[in-house]
Amino acid sequence: MANLTESAVWTGVYQFETTDPITGGPDGMDNLPHKHLVNRTAYLKAVLDALALTVDGINVTVSTDTKNMSDAAIKYALTQAALANYSVKALRQQVQQEGEVTITNRGLVSGAAITKLGTSRLLAIASGKCFINGRVYNIDAQNSLSVPVGGASSAVCYGYLFLDGSNIIKFYITALGDAVPSNGIKACTITVPAGNTDSVLVGVTVTSDARVEPNYPISLDSPVQTYSAINPLSDNKYRLDFDVVSSDGAPCPRNAVGVASRATNGFTMQLASAADNVVVRWRVSALSLPAEQPLSSGWIGRLEAASPATY
């Protein structure tokens, strides 16, 4: 790990701006305030080294006024270093936060009613249409696999639609307690009582709770929303920027991603597009860093007006 290069000059300490990128290296923005503080420290060392000169073996007596000035300047430099470290930490953890999320946008368009088949614990789905991967697919009428038998207690499983390798929509059922796969479309929720083995599914409840968008892809009645958590902030008046990295199917411009709600510890995005699998990079900006405090008693002015050769 390399050290910063020192230069014995007294300069102001740079304040991070909302537009500054987070980069390291000798010329990186993250190191700029530290370079300024390192330069100040080198400057102060040169001053102190000059004060420690000896003449014919006799130490030069440093006046109380000069010593007070040096002590105050060193204390001020240490305070500024602590402030810079705090600012960098705040910049990375709170002031500027970044993340990435994938928004899935899929559901039913029409039809696809689900009923109990009446034998072998099977369900049947009627023909219809669904949307996935940014386009509409036909659903052929078909039967599901068997609904799982009940376990030791009441449990839930799900019926879902899946696009197979031949671009055909298939109807499947999850195991008890399992979620719908990430590449599936939820079609119904199935509640299975404890110990249920009835072949015609007596006692089993099938709830059709799929998302339905009858006007897809022209318009969406219930746009999909996704929540992203952030490190807690003091208020929700932060700025949010979105960048659409990729999407499937329909076009998805940046302005298709909006903010539905925001809180101090997170926000909810809403997608106004027919696209699916939309990868969004987000950035939270809440820049409010403490201002640099002037050195008291006028010592800073005297330091700026002096040079190491003066002493």
C-alpha positions in Angstrom: 0.0 0.0 0.0 1.5 3.3 -1.1 1.7 6.5 1.0 0.6 9.9 -0.1 3.3 12.2 -1.4 3.9 15.2 1.0 4.4 18.8 0.0 5.1 21.4 2.7 2.4 23.9 1.7 -0.5 25.3 3.6 -3.8 25.0 1.6 -7.5 24.8 2.3 -9.0 21.3 2.8 -11.3 20.2 -0.1 -14.9 19.6 0.6 -16.6 16.7 -1.2 -19.4 17.7 -3.6 -22.5 15.7 -4.6 -21.1 15.2 -8.1 -17.7 13.8 -6.9 -17.0 10.2 -7.9 -15.7 7.8 -5.2 -12.2 6.9 -6.4 -8.9 6.0 -4.8 -5.3 6.2 -6.0 -2.8 9.1 -5.8 -5.1 11.4 -7.8 -8.4 10.0 -6.6 -11.1 12.2 -5.2 -11.2 10.2 -1.9 -7.6 11.1 -1.2 -7.8 14.9 -2.0 -8.7 16.1 1.5 -6.1 13.8 3.0 -3.4 15.2 0.7 -4.3 18.7 1.8 -4.0 17.6 5.4 -0.7 15.8 4.8 0.7 18.9 3.2 -0.4 21.0 6.2 1.3 18.5 8.6 4.5 18.6 6.5 4.3 22.4 6.6 4.0 22.5 10.4 6.8 20.0 10.8 9.1 22.3 8.7 8.1 25.2 11.0 8.8 23.2 14.2 12.1 21.9 12.8 13.2 25.5 12.1 12.3 26.4 15.7 14.5 23.6 17.0 17.7 25.1 15.4 20.7 25.5 17.7 23.3 28.2 17.5 26.9 27.3 18.6 25.4 24.4 20.7 23.0 26.7 22.5 19.3 26.0 22.0 17.3 28.9 20.7 14.5 29.8 23.2 11.1 29.6 21.6 8.7 32.4 22.8 5.5 31.4 24.6 3.6 33.2 21.9 5.2 31.1 19.1 4.7 27.8 21.1 1.0 28.6 21.6 0.6 29.3 17.9 2.3 26.0 17.0 0.3 24.0 19.5 -2.9 25.6 18.3 -2.0 24.9 14.6 -1.2 21.2 15.4 -4.5 20.8 17.3 -6.3 22.4 14.4 -4.6 20.1 11.8 -5.6 17.0 13.9 -9.2 18.2 14.2 -9.3 18.7 10.4 -7.9 15.2 9.9 -10.6 13.7 12.1 -13.2 15.7 10.2 -11.9 14.4 6.8 -12.0 10.8 8.0 -15.5 11.3 9.2 -16.5 12.9 5.9 -15.1 10.0 3.9 -16.9 7.5 6.1 -20.1 9.4 5.8 -19.7 9.8 2.0 -19.4 6.0 1.6 -22.0 4.9 4.1 -24.6 7.6 4.1 -24.1 10.7 2.1 -23.7 8.8 -1.2 -25.2 5.3 -1.2 -25.5 3.0 -4.3 -27.1 -0.3 -5.2 -28.6 -2.4 -7.9 -31.9 -4.2 -8.1 -33.7 -6.4 -10.7 -37.4 -5.6 -11.2 -39.5 -8.5 -12.5 -42.7 -7.5 -14.4 -45.0 -10.4 -15.2 -48.5 -11.7 -14.7 -51.7 -12.7 -16.5 -53.5 -10.8 -19.3 -56.7 -12.8 -19.6 -58.3 -16.2 -19.0 -56.3 -18.9 -17.1 -59.0 -19.7 -14.6 -57.8 -22.5 -12.2 -60.1 -25.2 -10.9 -59.9 -28.6 -9.1 -59.9 -31.4 -11.6 -61.6 -33.8 -9.2 -59.1 -36.6 -9.4 -55.6 -37.5 -8.3 -55.2 -34.2 -6.4 -54.8 -32.4 -9.8 -55.6 -28.8 -10.7 -56.7 -27.6 -14.2 -55.9 -24.2 -15.8 -58.0 -22.9 -18.7 -56.5 -21.3 -21.8 -55.5 -17.6 -21.6 -52.7 -15.2 -22.0 -49.8 -14.1 -19.8 -46.8 -11.8 -20.0 -43.2 -12.5 -19.2 -39.8 -11.4 -20.6 -41.5 -8.3 -22.0 -44.0 -10.0 -24.3 -47.3 -11.8 -24.3 -47.6 -15.7 -24.5 -50.6 -17.9 -25.0 -51.5 -20.4 -22.3 -52.9 -23.7 -23.4 -55.5 -25.5 -21.2 -53.6 -28.1 -19.2 -53.5 -30.0 -15.9 -51.0 -29.5 -13.1 -48.9 -32.0 -11.3 -50.5 -33.4 -8.1 -51.0 -31.0 -5.1 -48.7 -32.1 -2.3 -50.3 -34.0 0.5 -50.7 -32.3 3.9 -47.9 -32.4 6.5 -48.0 -32.2 10.3 -49.6 -28.8 10.1 -51.5 -26.6 7.6 -49.1 -25.3 4.9 -49.1 -23.3 1.7 -47.8 -24.0 -1.8 -48.3 -22.1 -5.1 -49.4 -22.8 -8.6 -47.2 -21.0 -11.1 -46.6 -20.6 -14.9 -43.2 -21.3 -16.4 -41.8 -20.6 -19.9 -40.0 -23.8 -20.9 -37.1 -24.2 -23.4 -39.6 -24.5 -26.3 -41.3 -21.2 -25.5 -44.4 -23.0 -24.2 -46.1 -21.9 -21.0 -46.4 -24.8 -18.5 -48.4 -25.0 -15.2 -46.6 -26.2 -12.2 -47.0 -26.5 -8.4 -44.3 -25.8 -5.8 -43.6 -28.0 -2.8 -45.2 -27.1 0.5 -43.5 -24.0 2.0 -41.5 -23.2 -1.2 -41.7 -19.9 -3.0 -42.5 -19.4 -6.7 -39.2 -19.7 -8.6 -37.6 -16.4 -9.7 -38.4 -17.2 -13.4 -42.1 -18.1 -12.7 -45.4 -16.3 -12.8 -47.6 -16.8 -9.7 -51.0 -18.1 -10.6 -52.6 -19.1 -7.3 -52.1 -19.8 -3.6 -53.0 -23.3 -2.4 -53.6 -23.9 1.3 -53.3 -27.6 2.3 -54.7 -28.7 5.7 -52.6 -30.9 8.0 -52.7 -34.5 6.9 -54.8 -33.9 3.9 -54.7 -36.7 1.3 -58.1 -36.4 -0.3 -57.9 -37.2 -4.1 -60.5 -34.6 -5.0 -58.8 -31.9 -2.7 -61.7 -31.6 -0.3 -60.6 -29.1 2.4 -57.9 -27.7 0.1 -58.3 -24.0 -0.7 -57.2 -22.6 -4.1 -57.1 -18.8 -4.3 -56.5 -17.2 -7.7 -54.4 -14.2 -6.7 -52.2 -13.7 -9.7 -51.4 -10.2 -10.9 -53.7 -9.4 -13.9 -53.0 -6.6 -16.4 -55.8 -6.8 -19.0 -54.4 -3.8 -21.0 -50.8 -5.1 -21.2 -48.6 -3.9 -22.9 -50.5 -0.6 -23.7 -51.0 0.3 -20.0 -50.6 -1.1 -16.5 -53.3 -0.9 -13.9 -51.0 -2.1 -11.1 -47.4 -1.2 -11.9 -44.9 -3.4 -10.2 -43.1 -1.9 -7.2 -39.8 -2.9 -5.5 -38.4 -1.8 -2.2 -34.7 -1.1 -1.6 -33.3 -0.6 1.9 -30.6 2.1 2.6 -28.4 3.0 5.6 -30.7 5.2 7.8 -30.6 9.0 7.2 -31.8 11.9 9.3 -34.7 12.6 6.9 -36.1 11.5 3.6 -35.2 14.6 1.6 -32.4 12.9 -0.3 -31.9 12.8 -4.0 -32.4 9.6 -6.0 -30.9 8.9 -9.4 -31.6 5.8 -11.5 -29.8 4.2 -14.4 -31.4 1.3 -16.4 -28.6 -1.2 -17.1 -30.6 -3.8 -19.0 -34.1 -5.1 -19.6 -36.0 -7.8 -21.5 -38.6 -7.3 -24.2 -40.1 -3.8 -24.3 -38.0 -0.6 -24.2 -37.3 0.7 -20.7 -36.0 4.3 -20.6 -34.6 5.8 -17.5 -37.7 7.8 -16.8 -39.8 4.7 -16.7 -38.4 4.1 -13.2 -39.9 6.4 -10.6 -40.2 6.8 -6.8 -43.5 5.6 -5.3 -42.5 6.4 -1.7 -39.4 7.1 0.4 -38.4 6.8 4.0 -35.3 7.5 6.1 -34.3 3.8 5.8 -35.4 2.9 2.2 -37.5 3.7 -0.8 -39.9 2.1 -3.2 -39.4 2.1 -6.9 -42.2 1.8 -9.4 -41.9 0.6 -13.0 -43.9 2.2 -15.8 -42.8 -0.1 -18.6 -43.8 -3.4 -20.2 -40.2 -4.6 -19.9 -39.2 -7.5 -17.7 -36.1 -8.3 -15.7 -35.2 -4.6 -15.5 -31.8 -4.1 -13.9 -31.6 -0.7 -12.2 -28.7 0.9 -10.5 -29.7 3.6 -8.0 -27.8 6.3 -6.1 -28.9 8.2 -3.0 -27.3 11.6 -2.5 -27.7 13.5 0.8 -24.7 15.7 1.0 -24.6 17.8 4.2 -21.1 17.8 5.6 -19.8 19.9 8.5 -18.1 23.1 7.4 -14.4 23.7 8.2 -14.1 25.7 11.4 -11.6 28.6 11.5 -8.7 28.5 14.0 -9.4 30.7 17.0 -7.4 33.7 18.2 -6.2 34.6 14.7 -3.4 31.9 14.7 -4.4 30.7 11.2 -3.8 34.1 9.7 -0.4 34.3 11.2 0.5 30.8 10.0 -0.6 31.6 6.4 1.5 34.8 6.4 4.6 33.0 7.7 7.0 30.6 6.1 9.4 28.0 7.6 12.3 30.3 6.8 10.9 33.0 9.1 11.7 31.0 12.2 
